[in-house]
Amino acid sequence: MSSKEQVNDLFTQTVDDWARFYEDPKPAKLGAQNLVSRRRFAIEMIEKRLSPGSKILDVGCGTGHLAAEFNRRGYQAWGTDLAEAMVQYARQHYDPERFQVADIEQMPFPDNNFDGIVCLGVVEYLATDDAALREMWRVLKPGGYAVITTPSSICPFFYADRGLVRTRFLLRPVIGAVRALLGGKRRPAQPFPKVQHRRYRRGSWGKLLRSHGLELEDWVCHAWGLYDLDRLLPQGAFCRASDRFARNSLVNWLASDQLACVRAIK
């Protein structure tokens, strides 16, 4: 199974979960708060540069929530996603004419078509970045803007979290055996997550963006914390508090998620 097929399967199985992520504007869980914060930063970046009425494309639109929010704010927004189940949800709940299944590496739009693009949580699942960046540059109008998110490769929390996850998986048989001795039910084994994503360093990522005619204009790093600890300790409030440091370069390098706002040079 290709990486795209794995991602398609993953997001097809989690449509309802993604639809619930934005229901609470102040969620307790770090993962959900990360998405809420990411969405807010992306909207701020676009609104600062593009006026209502501008044409916006949400690449990897998921359930269509962000594109629908842009439409509510007076923009003309469309959405595409690789997962057909996500697009079906967006069509049913928002606008059947504004969403379609499409691959970011082969977008079904003419050149110089959009004033802005938001691409949140997409490129890290691809094998390489070049085709996606070429396509975003192609469909953007000259001087158009794109907001692209990537996971940070230098976030210390990520490596600590990965260590916790691996330790938990390694200890699962021992924990199961102890639970059985104490009379509890043995839980079925769960495989280590198969869908992996790439991580990015600001310097090399900015250089790659520029090589594709996408000039970096704004940079935000957010979402601090250990995701695996969400099982034990709600971290949503901590994540919200840390958002105030998202543009502080002395501190934000510790964060796990990056938003780059770039301008298309043509």
RODO-2510 file (C-alpha; in nm, 4 decimals, decimal comma):
residues 266
     n   res          X          Y          Z
     1     m     0,0000     0,0000     0,0000
     2     s     0,1397     0,3412    -0,0994
     3     s     0,1814     0,6240     0,1492
     4     k    -0,1113     0,8090    -0,0103
     5     e    -0,3328     0,5021     0,0222
     6     q    -0,2354     0,4685     0,3879
     7     v    -0,3198     0,8344     0,4525
     8     n    -0,6471     0,7969     0,2637
     9     d    -0,7422     0,4964     0,4778
    10     l    -0,6462     0,6750     0,7989
    11     f    -0,8541     0,9856     0,7319
    12     t    -1,1434     0,7878     0,5856
    13     q    -1,1712     0,6015     0,9163
    14     t    -1,1577     0,9176     1,1285
    15     v    -1,4073     1,1516     0,9597
    16     d    -1,6330     1,1762     1,2655
    17     d    -1,3356     1,2385     1,4952
    18     w    -1,2148     1,5272     1,2778
    19     a    -1,5655     1,6718     1,2628
    20     r    -1,5708     1,6858     1,6442
    21     f    -1,2311     1,8513     1,6857
    22     y    -1,3648     2,2035     1,6272
    23     e    -1,6845     2,1720     1,8315
    24     d    -1,5224     2,3023     2,1521
    25     p    -1,3280     2,6310     2,1073
    26     k    -1,1306     2,5488     2,4252
    27     p    -1,0777     2,1714     2,4252
    28     a    -0,9007     1,9961     2,7095
    29     k    -0,6961     1,7698     2,4862
    30     l    -0,3726     1,8971     2,3334
    31     g    -0,4357     1,7384     1,9940
    32     a    -0,7707     1,9107     1,9504
    33     q    -0,6381     2,2427     2,0826
    34     n    -0,3486     2,2194     1,8390
    35     l    -0,5976     2,2078     1,5513
    36     v    -0,8022     2,4963     1,6914
    37     s    -0,4878     2,7105     1,7335
    38     r    -0,3564     2,6160     1,3897
    39     r    -0,6861     2,7129     1,2298
    40     r    -0,6870     3,0481     1,4130
    41     f    -0,3309     3,1366     1,3087
    42     a    -0,4045     3,0422     0,9470
    43     i    -0,7156     3,2621     0,9382
    44     e    -0,5225     3,5533     1,0914
    45     m    -0,2463     3,5235     0,8311
    46     i    -0,4924     3,5215     0,5428
    47     e    -0,7138     3,8015     0,6777
    48     k    -0,4110     4,0240     0,7335
    49     r    -0,3185     3,9996     0,3638
    50     l    -0,6344     3,9300     0,1652
    51     s    -0,9664     4,1109     0,1808
    52     p    -1,3091     3,9421     0,1795
    53     g    -1,4133     3,8429    -0,1697
    54     s    -1,0722     3,6895    -0,2425
    55     k    -1,0624     3,3339    -0,3750
    56     i    -0,9220     3,0840    -0,1235
    57     l    -0,8399     2,7164    -0,1740
    58     d    -0,8176     2,4835     0,1258
    59     v    -0,5926     2,1985     0,0138
    60     g    -0,6499     1,8963     0,2353
    61     c    -0,9771     2,0462     0,3555
    62     g    -1,0845     1,7475     0,5638
    63     t    -1,4440     1,7895     0,6759
    64     g    -1,4613     2,1375     0,5183
    65     h    -1,4766     2,3329     0,8424
    66     l    -1,2055     2,5856     0,7560
    67     a    -1,3286     2,6531     0,4014
    68     a    -1,6786     2,7022     0,5418
    69     e    -1,5418     2,9504     0,7953
    70     f    -1,3715     3,1503     0,5211
    71     n    -1,6990     3,1579     0,3287
    72     r    -1,8766     3,2796     0,6421
    73     r    -1,6232     3,5638     0,6669
    74     g    -1,6966     3,6793     0,3128
    75     y    -1,4291     3,4975     0,1133
    76     q    -1,4883     3,2684    -0,1835
    77     a    -1,3472     2,9413    -0,0571
    78     w    -1,3157     2,5962    -0,2110
    79     g    -1,1777     2,2736    -0,0668
    80     t    -1,0055     1,9614    -0,1941
    81     d    -0,9049     1,6436    -0,0160
    82     l    -0,7598     1,3074    -0,1112
    83     a    -1,0080     1,1216     0,1116
    84     e    -1,3471     1,0866    -0,0565
    85     a    -1,5213     1,0361     0,2798
    86     m    -1,3964     1,3768     0,3970
    87     v    -1,5227     1,5457     0,0803
    88     q    -1,8616     1,3755     0,1134
    89     y    -1,8933     1,5078     0,4678
    90     a    -1,8018     1,8608     0,3561
    91     r    -2,0511     1,8503     0,0706
    92     q    -2,3311     1,7269     0,2951
    93     h    -2,2707     1,9746     0,5768
    94     y    -2,1553     2,2862     0,3902
    95     d    -2,1723     2,3282     0,0125
    96     p    -2,1964     2,0459    -0,2449
    97     e    -2,0462     2,2681    -0,5162
    98     r    -1,7368     2,3844    -0,3281
    99     f    -1,5599     2,0586    -0,2431
   100     q    -1,4006     1,7892    -0,4565
   101     v    -1,1630     1,4953    -0,4344
   102     a    -0,8194     1,5925    -0,5639
   103     d    -0,4502     1,5195    -0,5190
   104     i    -0,2339     1,8136    -0,4111
   105     e     0,0282     1,7039    -0,6634
   106     q    -0,2203     1,7290    -0,9530
   107     m    -0,4790     1,9947    -0,8731
   108     p    -0,7702     2,0372    -1,1173
   109     f    -0,7521     2,4159    -1,1395
   110     p    -0,6149     2,6548    -1,4029
   111     d    -0,2994     2,8594    -1,3557
   112     n    -0,3171     3,1837    -1,1536
   113     n    -0,6621     3,1020    -1,0167
   114     f    -0,6522     3,1704    -0,6406
   115     d    -0,5590     3,4674    -0,4238
   116     g    -0,4785     3,2426    -0,1293
   117     i    -0,4185     2,8819    -0,0287
   118     v    -0,4290     2,7148     0,3098
   119     c    -0,2573     2,3774     0,3321
   120     l    -0,2731     2,2449     0,6881
   121     g    -0,1404     1,9045     0,7832
   122     v    -0,0798     1,7769     0,4299
   123     v     0,2739     1,8037     0,2898
   124     e     0,4378     1,6047     0,5695
   125     y     0,2523     1,2923     0,4523
   126     l     0,3913     1,3174     0,0982
   127     a     0,7011     1,1339    -0,0213
   128     t     0,8549     1,4626    -0,1410
   129     d     0,7568     1,8298    -0,1393
   130     d     0,8456     1,9491    -0,4892
   131     a     0,5339     1,8502    -0,6853
   132     a     0,2993     1,9930    -0,4211
   133     l     0,4896     2,3225    -0,4017
   134     r     0,4951     2,3534    -0,7803
   135     e     0,1190     2,3019    -0,7920
   136     m     0,0468     2,5556    -0,5185
   137     w     0,2672     2,8111    -0,6944
   138     r     0,0969     2,7338    -1,0273
   139     v    -0,2621     2,7883    -0,9098
   140     l    -0,1781     3,0994    -0,7049
   141     k    -0,2110     3,4375    -0,8721
   142     p     0,1064     3,6500    -0,8866
   143     g     0,1514     3,7900    -0,5373
   144     g    -0,0972     3,5419    -0,3909
   145     y    -0,0413     3,3938    -0,0455
   146     a    -0,0231     3,0408     0,0909
   147     v    -0,0230     2,9252     0,4524
   148     i     0,1486     2,5876     0,4814
   149     t     0,1941     2,3905     0,8029
   150     t     0,4688     2,1415     0,8841
   151     p     0,5855     1,9573     1,1972
   152     s     0,9127     2,0804     1,3454
   153     s     1,2161     1,8513     1,3352
   154     i     1,3853     2,0122     1,6359
   155     c     1,0986     2,0105     1,8872
   156     p     1,2329     1,8331     2,2014
   157     f     0,8779     1,7463     2,3093
   158     f     0,8304     1,5352     1,9956
   159     y     1,1299     1,3161     2,0726
   160     a     1,0312     1,2806     2,4369
   161     d     0,6775     1,1915     2,3290
   162     r     0,8042     0,9361     2,0771
   163     g     1,0103     0,7759     2,3516
   164     l     0,7039     0,7507     2,5742
   165     v     0,4992     0,5962     2,2953
   166     r     0,7643     0,3361     2,2132
   167     t     0,8100     0,2535     2,5801
   168     r     0,4363     0,2072     2,6226
   169     f     0,4207    -0,0292     2,3234
   170     l     0,7174    -0,2286     2,4504
   171     l     0,5633    -0,2589     2,7961
   172     r     0,2176    -0,3521     2,6663
   173     p     0,2736    -0,7331     2,6986
   174     v     0,4018    -0,6922     3,0546
   175     i     0,1111    -0,4664     3,1514
   176     g    -0,1317    -0,7145     2,9936
   177     a     0,0185    -1,0050     3,1858
   178     v    -0,0006    -0,8166     3,5171
   179     r    -0,3606    -0,7196     3,4435
   180     a    -0,4457    -1,0838     3,3738
   181     l    -0,2831    -1,1977     3,7009
   182     l    -0,4939    -0,9427     3,8874
   183     g    -0,8104    -1,0701     3,7239
   184     g    -0,8527    -0,7941     3,4683
   185     k    -0,9298    -0,8386     3,1016
   186     r    -0,6424    -0,8530     2,8578
   187     r    -0,6744    -0,5809     2,5938
   188     p    -0,6139    -0,6736     2,2304
   189     a    -0,2704    -0,5759     2,1019
   190     q    -0,2549    -0,2670     1,8869
   191     p     0,0136    -0,2281     1,6192
   192     f     0,2485     0,0685     1,6226
   193     p     0,0973     0,3423     1,3998
   194     k     0,1948     0,2819     1,0363
   195     v     0,1340     0,6248     0,8862
   196     q     0,4488     0,8257     0,9440
   197     h     0,5116     1,1846     0,8480
   198     r     0,8213     1,3874     0,7769
   199     r     0,9473     1,6718     0,9942
   200     y     1,1001     2,0024     0,8856
   201     r     1,3690     2,2491     0,9911
   202     r     1,2966     2,6166     0,9277
   203     g     1,6180     2,7012     0,7409
   204     s     1,6056     2,4227     0,4833
   205     w     1,2268     2,4495     0,4502
   206     g     1,2443     2,8224     0,3806
   207     k     1,5156     2,7653     0,1197
   208     l     1,3033     2,5006    -0,0541
   209     l     0,9994     2,7294    -0,0547
   210     r     1,2023     3,0099    -0,2130
   211     s     1,3362     2,7745    -0,4789
   212     h     0,9744     2,7224    -0,5881
   213     g     0,8935     3,0926    -0,6030
   214     l     0,7312     3,1069    -0,2600
   215     e     0,8827     3,3861    -0,0502
   216     l     0,8512     3,3509     0,3267
   217     e     0,6625     3,6433     0,4874
   218     d     0,5467     3,5179     0,8268
   219     w     0,6345     3,2315     1,0595
   220     v     0,4548     3,0909     1,3635
   221     c     0,5455     2,7950     1,5862
   222     h     0,2878     2,6607     1,8300
   223     a     0,1542     2,3472     2,0045
   224     w     0,3867     2,2613     2,2896
   225     g     0,3489     1,9545     2,5075
   226     l     0,3608     1,5781     2,5132
   227     y     0,0728     1,4278     2,3177
   228     d     0,1015     1,0909     2,4870
   229     l     0,0463     1,2543     2,8258
   230     d    -0,3024     1,3518     2,7072
   231     r    -0,3989     1,0061     2,8318
   232     l    -0,3099     1,1147     3,1853
   233     l    -0,3221     1,4940     3,1972
   234     p    -0,5344     1,7387     2,9928
   235     q    -0,3037     1,9898     2,8256
   236     g    -0,5392     2,2086     2,6251
   237     a    -0,5067     2,5043     2,8626
   238     f    -0,1263     2,4796     2,8511
   239     c    -0,1351     2,4803     2,4724
   240     r    -0,3625     2,7868     2,4674
   241     a    -0,1347     2,9731     2,7086
   242     s     0,1691     2,8936     2,4968
   243     d     0,0084     3,0428     2,1830
   244     r     0,1079     3,3905     2,3046
   245     f     0,4728     3,2967     2,2439
   246     a     0,4131     3,1581     1,8933
   247     r     0,6000     3,4479     1,7276
   248     n     0,8731     3,4794     1,9903
   249     s     1,1827     3,3365     1,8194
   250     l     1,3628     3,2981     2,1524
   251     v     1,1062     3,0439     2,2685
   252     n     0,8911     2,9213     1,9819
   253     w     1,1609     2,6911     1,8409
   254     l     1,0529     2,4511     2,1176
   255     a     0,7077     2,4159     1,9614
   256     s     0,6019     2,1179     1,7565
   257     d     0,4044     2,2731     1,4688
   258     q     0,5029     2,5467     1,2227
   259     l     0,2967     2,7749     0,9980
   260     a     0,4736     2,9442     0,7088
   261     c     0,2966     3,2230     0,5209
   262     v     0,4522     3,2635     0,1758
   263     r     0,3918     3,4920    -0,1246
   264     a     0,4003     3,3670    -0,4824
   265     i     0,6691     3,5426    -0,6839
   266     k     0,5946     3,5329    -1,0598
***
